[in-house]
Amino acid sequence: MLKQYASALALTITSALSVQAQLKPNLDIIPKPVHLQATTGNFNWNEQTKVHAAPAFKEAATLLSFSGKPLTINTTAPTKTEANYIYIQQATAAMLPDTNTYRLSITPNKITILARSRAAAINGIQSLVQLQLLQPDTYLIPCAEIEDQPRFGYRGLHLDVSRTFFPASYIKRYLDLMWLYKINTFHWHLVDGAGWRLQIKQFPALTDTAAWRYGNTWREWAKNQHRYASEGDPNAYGGYYTQDEAREIVAYAAKRGITVIPEIEMPGHAEEVLAVYPQLSCSGIPYKNNEFCLGNDQTFDFLEKVLLEVMDIFPSTYIHIGGDEANKAAWKKCPKCQQRIKSEHLKDENELQSYAIRRMEKFLTSHHRKLLGWDEILEGGLAPEATVMSWRGESGGIAAAKENHDVIMTPGAFCYFDHYQADPATQPEAQGGYLPIEKVYSYNPVPAELSAMEAKHILGAQANIWAEYIPNESHLEYMVYPRLLALSEVIWTPQEKRNFADFKTRLQSQYLLLQRLNVNYFRPSYTVTIEPKIDYQQQQTTIAMNTEQYNPVIHYTMDGSMPTANAPVYTKPFSFKGSATITAAVFQDTLLKGTPAVMRADYHKAIGKPVIYNLPYSKSYPAKKEATLTDGYRGTVSYGDGLWQGFDVKDMDVTIDMQNKEKLQSVSVNFMQLTGVGIYIPAFVEVAVSDDGVNFTQVQHIDNDVPETQNALTFKAFNFNLEGRQARYIRVKARNAQHGFLFADEVIVY
């Protein structure tokens, strides 16, 4: 698999001595080691370099061939007079007390990796291989002393192969790249409504039909009414992994110290199964239900038989059973499910789901495995030995840890790499959200709410990649890299040793490595992030600017005009009073790069004024609750940024109390549209004013002119002219015609 990388890399390498003297050694390892000390000189890794490995580490030593260096492994220790060798040595407890620690020593004459465990030896090899790939001349390895161990034992990367099928050959590349950054768990989301992807010999229809669909992309399949096809149909899209292919991938991963955890979804996300085995649904009718019938013993017989074949392929301790987003409506109407609730003395459908999870956990435990599930498995009561994967924020993980259950953190706001990583207007369509690399890096998987004992239940964290809008391998790498590098450091390096500025410096070196391996990574954005900070006492705004570019030159204006190379250069945060339209852009060699960022900063009349909610805001998207709409902060490109406030199903209806009768010139309120996640601009917005807060006079009604079919992220400001009217109360009503979400960020009053 790696020979193709090696041949490409070999073309970039020169070992000419005249060049060597000019090369600067590079120790910019990611994730950052716990201890790293640069020393003098280089080790020359050439065709004559010998590799020695303790017998227990012989297979691990073969990973040194990642970049194509000649490799013959000796299982004897080097002689005392020998030089020019790499030795992977097995340590005693006296030499290294911690089994997770490795020690890498690079001198001009030899390289030694000291480790007690195979996992630690593999991590040491990974550091050496990464160091090699970072060098301008990969024959020269800079001398250093490294001692290192991981912060967390679980360091995960997920991949959804149901919405988009990725062939086995690419899964190996996916594993190779994650190995380079010390990611040790591959969560393989093998089944979902968009396609079943693993051969199950007892149920051939799962791969004859449920693995194939009409529509290459998830959206095309949805337009075709979620219909499945048959293998061999010329219009079918899909695929699956044979059991032999899956075993080969498990072995390939294991050699790299990576555990593969399979996910078999239940009780929801099962429409592909129920299309071919409808007797397992509540209705018995294909294409009607998405959830298994939990009152039917045939369901559990099917699931147990599937899991027996899965466990025969995957030796992982954990088997992931999904457990998320189950719609319980069919269970409420199903006689079998209601009978199960009655006979098992269950309270409701939540406890029915909990019953199913507990039953499957008992089955897995009897086969010496552990159940892992998304945080919905908490609903109705958690199975005794279950481990929770917390994705809907951290609350599920916190609750599970406080109940002494193990937890893997994967909150969407920090770990969903299918979210946008830059301004959506500049990016291919994504799932929504906004997760730039700095936000990934800011994550700490241990919530402050946990005690030291409870925090021990946080096993680690994981990045998730859902493939609805990721149609191919190139696009997948674009979404994963370099954000995975940031997460790798989050879950490896001690919290107190992490610093984003330092990470960003080291990241510049990693781009060479990614280019050498032909990774289609996301290039650092030229977009300038304009961050306001409002001083309510001084009634002024302070502006800070940043960008993913390294040491950028940023020019800006404050009057809304386009910046030029002659405009002021941003050097540090600055403050001003009143309002300004700030426009900023990165310049290189006097040329404007990318699209200028624009932000309107307003210290307006309503800042800090109380807001009365005549209809409630969404509990899921409260932002800053009652303070949101008059705090002076405008929303970013992400509805989940804590600045946009959501209103679900019902209209938005709020009243601003100006506290005194004021002369009013204008009111403006901004809305967002992102149809992929159900966010729409309101059908219309109305503004009315009042002196007493009871009797209102409508000032203006403005209809929306943005079509609901516009899928790209869109913003619309509704601007109202109050013509100097005097009033104390301002009422803003926005009609939610789509029964999705409305999102507003600020009601601006002058």
CORMO-V413848 format. One record per helix or strand. SS is the DSSP state (~ for helix, > for strand). FROM is the first residue (numbers start at 1). TO is the last residue. Records with the same first field share a line. If there is no record, write none. Layout:
SS = FROM-TO ; FROM-TO
This chain:
~ = 3-10 ; 17-20 ; 55-67 ; 118-134 ; 168-180 ; 205-208 ; 218-223 ; 243-255 ; 271-276 ; 278-280 ; 297-313 ; 329-333 ; 335-343 ; 349-366 ; 375-378 ; 395-402 ; 412-415 ; 424-426 ; 437-441 ; 452-455 ; 473-480 ; 483-492 ; 495-497 ; 500-516 ; 625-630 ; 675-677
> = 35-44 ; 50-53 ; 73-74 ; 85-90 ; 102-106 ; 110-115 ; 140-148 ; 154-160 ; 185-189 ; 191-192 ; 195-196 ; 198-198 ; 212-214 ; 228-228 ; 236-238 ; 241-241 ; 259-266 ; 281-281 ; 292-292 ; 318-322 ; 370-374 ; 387-390 ; 407-409 ; 416-416 ; 420-420 ; 434-434 ; 458-464 ; 529-535 ; 540-546 ; 553-557 ; 559-559 ; 568-569 ; 574-577 ; 579-588 ; 591-602 ; 610-613 ; 645-648 ; 652-674 ; 679-679 ; 684-690 ; 697-703 ; 714-734 ; 741-749
